[in-house]
Amino acid sequence: MSARVRALEGWAIVGWAALAIATMAGVLLAAYGTGEVGVRVLLRATARTSVVLFTAAFVASSVARVWPLPLTRWMLRNRRYLGVSFAVSHFVHLFAIIAAVRIANFEISTGTAIGGGLGYVFVAAMTATSFDRSAAWLGPRRWKLLHTVGAYVIWAVFAITYVPLAIFKSPAYAPFALLVLGSLVLRLSARWMPRALSAAPSSASRLP
């Protein structure tokens, strides 16, 4: 495996993602300041990096099944590391939330606090069990249950966040709302397609 490929595989992905997110945060705070404006800009930016990284991990197996291309196979092979990269982004987002509450008088409703808090519980639990030793300790069945339920809970948090924003606040949120909704459609469709295509004649036998 070449050095270039190794740099984009496994835990190196998490390192590059963390570096990119830290650099982004530094640039934004340097440009907008560490006061209310800067914190709010960082809050929005990390929310967007989080939803993109989460979606990549959420649909990795689905896109590899539907479109078996080098990129989608790479996503599937590195799904764990895309998920951990999402966790890095989302914990930076959490620090931005805390800063916004303290500096910018950012108000969080009870429903948002409960839903977001539950999402972070799953993010923390899923990240902690993304290592071989902790995953083995948890066991395959409980690991799968945790990561499946957690993925849909986190998806729901993003959907509840971005869909109302796109409808009621600004069309600028529409791409992220469509990304979230589309990821669920793709994931569910990928589960249905093999069953449907298995009944087809020759084409079904060529599915990966």
N, C-alpha and C positions, 0 to 999 in steps of 0.2 A: 504494500500500500504506500503510495507516494506521500510526501510530507504535506502536499496541498490537500489531499483527500483526508489525511488524519486531522488536519486543522478544522475540518468541517464534519467530524464524526464524534460521537460519544460525548464525553464530558467537556471536550473542547468547545462544543456548541454553547454550553452553559457559561463557560468562561468568556467567550466572545460576546454573548448576549449581555452578561453582567457588565462587561467593559463598555459596550455600546449604550446601555441604559444609564450607567454612571456618567458617561461622557455627555449624553443628552441632558441629564439632570444638571450637570455643571454648566453647560452652555446656556441652558434656559435661565438658570438662576443668575448667571453672570449678565445675561442680556436684559432680564426683566427685574432683577433684584430679588432679595430674600424676603421682601414684604408681601403684602396681600396679592398684588398682581403676579409676582413670580411664583408664589405658592399655587395660585389658581391655575396658572399656565402649566405648571408641573403636574398638577392633579389631572388635568385633561390629557396631557401627553402620556402619562403612565397608564391611564385608563385605556388609551388606544393601543399602546404596545401590549398591554395585558390581553386585551380581547383578540388581537391578531395572533399572539403566541398561543393562547388557549385554543383558538379555533384550529390552528395548525395541528395541535396535538389531538384535539377532539375528532377531527375528520381524517386523521392519518391512515387508519386502516381502511376507511371507506373509499378514499380517493385512490388508494393503491389497488383496491378491488375493482373499482369502476374504470379507472384509467391507469393501467399498469405501465407507468413510464419511469425512467430513471429518477426524476424528481420525486414522484409519489412513493417509489420504493425507498428512496432516501428518507422521506418523511416517516414512513412506517418503521424503518430500521432505527430511527432516532426519535421515535415518539416519546420515550421516557425523558430524553434530554430537552425536547421542546417543552414538555410539561414542567420540568424543573426550571427552565428559563422563564416560563410564564410565572412561576412562583416568585422568582427573583423580582420580576417586574411588578408583580402585585404587592409584594411586601414593601417595595419602594413607594408604591401607590398608597399603602397604608400609612407610611411615614408622612407622606404629603397630606393625607387626610388629617392626621394628628396635628400637623403644623397649621393646616387651614383652620381647624377648630380653635387653636390657641392664638393664631396671628390674625386671621381674617374673619373671625366670628362666624365661621362656617357652621350652619345649623344642619343637624342630621335628625330626621324624623325617627320615631320609635320603630316603625316598620322597616325603614332602611337599615337602622342599626341592628335589628334582629336578623333580617335577611342577609345583610352584608357580613355580620358577625358569624352566622352559620356558614356562609361561603368560606370565610377565612379559616374556620375550624377544619373544614374539609381540605382546603389548600395545604394547611400545615400537616394534617394527617397523611395526605397523599404524598407530600414531599418527603416526609419522614420515612415512608414505606417505599420510596423509589430507589432504595439501595438494596443490593442483593441480600445482605444479612438481615435487614429488617423485614424484607419481603418474605424471606424464608421463615422467619420467626412468626409472621402473621399467618402464613399458610396460603396456598393458592386460592381456595374458595373464599376465604375472608378477604384476601387481597383483591380479588375480582369484584366482590360485593362492594367494598369500600370505594374502589376506583370507578366503578360504574355509577353508583349512587352519587358519589362526589362530583363526577363529571356533569351529571344532569342538574345537580343543585347549582353548580357554578354557572352552567349554561343559563339556567333560569334567572340567576342574579343579573347576568348580562342582558338577557332579554327584557327583564322588567326595567332595567336601567335605560337601554338604548331605544327601544321601540316607542315608549311614551315621549322621549326627548325628540325623536325624529318626527313624530306626529304633531306634538303640541308646542315644541320650542323652536327648532330650526332644522331645515333640510340638510344642514351640514352633518347631522347625525345619521342621516339615512343610509350612507354606505356601511356604517357599522351595524345598524339595525338589520340591514339586508344580509350582511355577513353572518350575523348570529342566527337569523331565521333560516338562511340558506344552509348553514352547517347542519342544522337538525334535519332538514329535508333530505340532504345528501346522506346523512348517517342512516336515516330510516329507509331511504330508497336502496342503499347498498345492501341492507339486510334482506330486502324483498327481492332484489334482482336475481340473486343466485337461484332462489326457489323457482322464480318464473322462467329463467333461462334454462334451468335444468330440464324443463319439459320440452324445450326446443330441440330440433334435430342436431345437425352437425356443429352449430355454433357453440352449443353448451359445452361440448367436450374440449373446447379450446380455452375456456375460462381458466385463469390461474387458481 
